[in-house]
Amino acid sequence: CIRDRLISTDINKYNVKDLQLFSNRVENGKKHEVAFVKQLIQHNVQIIEKYYSRISFRRFSELLQVSADEVETELCDMINAKLVYAKIDRVSGIVDFRKKRTDHEILDEWNTDISKLLDLVDQTCNLIKRDNDPTCLLYT
């Protein structure tokens, strides 16, 4: 289940405020906290990419437990950094993780499908021929 693989982005669950690195006493404590949350979100986006080929922003933000704006911002950053491949359709609110296939890949897949189809036709013809052959005896 995907929920088992996702890490919560609620940093209060991790008690990181107790750590010196994230405390207000450290010069960049707040920046460290923001960077930590960003890493959690990025991890979850990469997990979601493995489970989904297309996902709505609404569902995406539900899974990440952050707002849709945060999802879009983080996803755009990850796309620009080439950490994930995705296309965002803002009008329909859909994120598409499928990579565009080359013509060669499409033809290879088509060739495989045609070969399977021809094998099925050949098997069917053999079954029909055997069924119509009076020399074949069926034992029941």
C-alpha distance (Angstrom), angle and dihedral (degrees) to the residues before:
residue distance angle dihedral
C1 . . .
I2 3.78 . .
R3 3.81 93.8 .
D4 3.82 88.9 63.1
R5 3.80 90.8 55.9
L6 3.82 97.3 47.8
I7 3.79 121.5 90.1
S8 3.79 118.2 -137.9
T9 3.81 113.9 -108.8
D10 3.81 91.5 -152.4
I11 3.79 100.0 106.2
N12 3.79 92.1 -168.2
K13 3.82 86.5 76.6
Y14 3.80 90.0 63.7
N15 3.83 97.8 50.3
V16 3.79 89.9 -132.6
K17 3.81 90.9 153.7
D18 3.81 86.2 75.5
L19 3.79 91.1 59.4
Q20 3.78 116.5 90.7
L21 3.80 91.7 -134.1
F22 3.81 91.7 63.7
S23 3.81 99.2 35.7
N24 3.79 124.0 111.7
R25 3.80 89.5 -119.3
V26 3.81 90.7 71.1
E27 3.78 116.1 81.3
N28 3.83 96.3 -123.5
G29 3.81 98.3 25.7
K30 3.81 94.0 126.8
K31 3.82 91.3 47.1
H32 3.80 90.0 52.3
E33 3.79 89.9 51.1
V34 3.82 92.0 50.6
A35 3.82 90.7 47.2
F36 3.82 90.6 50.2
V37 3.81 92.2 52.5
K38 3.81 89.4 46.5
Q39 3.82 90.5 54.2
L40 3.81 90.8 49.6
I41 3.80 90.9 51.5
Q42 3.81 91.9 46.8
H43 3.79 91.2 51.2
N44 3.80 90.6 50.7
V45 3.82 92.4 47.7
Q46 3.81 89.8 54.3
I47 3.82 90.4 50.1
I48 3.81 91.5 48.7
E49 3.81 89.5 49.6
K50 3.81 88.9 59.3
Y51 3.82 93.6 50.9
Y52 3.80 101.4 38.9
S53 3.79 133.8 49.2
R54 3.83 91.3 -174.8
I55 3.78 129.2 14.1
S56 3.79 136.0 171.3
F57 3.80 120.4 -118.8
R58 3.79 89.0 -121.0
R59 3.82 92.6 57.1
F60 3.80 91.1 39.9
S61 3.81 92.2 55.4
E62 3.83 90.4 45.3
L63 3.79 91.3 55.0
L64 3.80 94.1 44.6
Q65 3.81 93.2 41.8
V66 3.81 91.5 -134.7
S67 3.80 133.5 105.0
A68 3.81 121.8 -80.9
D69 3.82 89.7 -114.1
E70 3.81 90.8 56.1
V71 3.81 89.7 47.9
E72 3.78 91.5 51.9
T73 3.81 93.8 45.9
E74 3.79 93.9 48.5
L75 3.79 93.1 43.1
C76 3.81 91.4 51.3
D77 3.80 90.1 50.3
M78 3.80 90.9 50.0
I79 3.81 92.5 47.5
N80 3.82 91.0 50.5
A81 3.81 90.4 48.4
K82 3.84 88.7 48.3
L83 3.80 91.8 -123.1
V84 3.82 90.3 129.8
Y85 3.77 135.9 13.5
A86 3.79 113.2 -129.8
K87 3.77 143.2 139.4
I88 3.78 119.7 -143.7
D89 3.79 120.2 -147.7
R90 3.80 102.7 -165.2
V91 3.81 94.2 -178.3
S92 3.81 94.4 59.9
G93 3.81 94.6 26.2
I94 3.80 94.3 -124.1
V95 3.80 130.4 139.5
D96 3.81 114.0 -153.5
F97 3.82 116.1 -159.8
R98 3.81 96.1 -179.7
K99 3.77 115.2 117.0
K100 3.76 118.5 -132.4
R101 3.77 109.4 -104.0
T102 3.78 122.1 -133.8
D103 3.79 121.2 -119.0
H104 3.80 88.7 -108.7
E105 3.84 92.1 55.7
I106 3.80 91.2 48.4
L107 3.81 92.1 50.1
D108 3.81 91.8 47.1
E109 3.80 90.8 52.6
W110 3.78 90.8 46.3
N111 3.81 90.9 49.4
T112 3.80 90.8 51.7
D113 3.81 91.8 49.2
I114 3.82 92.1 49.1
S115 3.81 90.7 48.9
K116 3.81 90.9 52.4
L117 3.80 90.3 48.2
L118 3.80 92.4 50.7
D119 3.81 90.5 48.8
L120 3.80 89.7 53.6
V121 3.82 91.3 48.5
D122 3.80 90.1 49.8
Q123 3.82 91.9 49.5
T124 3.80 90.6 48.0
C125 3.81 91.8 50.0
N126 3.80 90.5 50.5
L127 3.80 91.3 50.2
I128 3.80 91.5 48.9
K129 3.79 91.5 47.4
R130 3.79 91.5 49.3
D131 3.80 90.7 46.9
N132 3.83 92.0 52.7
D133 3.80 95.6 42.8
P134 3.82 108.4 104.8
T135 3.80 92.0 -157.9
C136 3.81 91.9 64.6
L137 3.76 111.2 90.4
L138 3.74 119.3 -155.5
Y139 3.76 117.8 -147.4
T140 3.74 115.7 -152.8
